[in-house]
Amino acid sequence: MDTPEISPSDFLLIKDNPSYLVIDVRELGEMPEAKGFSFLKIPLSELQKSIPVLQQDQVILFCHAGVRSLIAAGILKKAYPDKSFFSLKGGILRLPPL
């Protein structure tokens, strides 16, 4: 089950679209801080213990460099097979400052 990756430039175009839910799966206190867009903070360690209720059908996950967001997408896809999950390619490190 491959998770599609979304490029940083595409992410910037859709980050404020209310049909997408954006989730930061980094652990608490990780830097850099995410700014300039709305998101939920659900660390991967918590996600593995408790699957959240997701309202949107399209979910973009991000982490520091793009690995944990792929893991998180796999976890969520098992719980929500009818929803679409995307991982931010290269993580927050690839986003330009907002």
C-alpha angles and dihedrals in degrees: 000000000000120000115219114237121222119214120238090245092053090045090056090054095053105027093105096043106118092215088071126070114207118206127189108210097183118119119261115283097021115144148260097051115233110242138168099044140055121257144153119247111223112154114219090241090060093042090058089056101042130019112219125226108257120203100181122073093217121058129183116198126195138181135165101292106359104265103097091045089060090051091048091050090054091051093049094044089060090053095041109029092167095057127083120239128193132185122216103243110239092004127243089323089074096052117098115235111281 
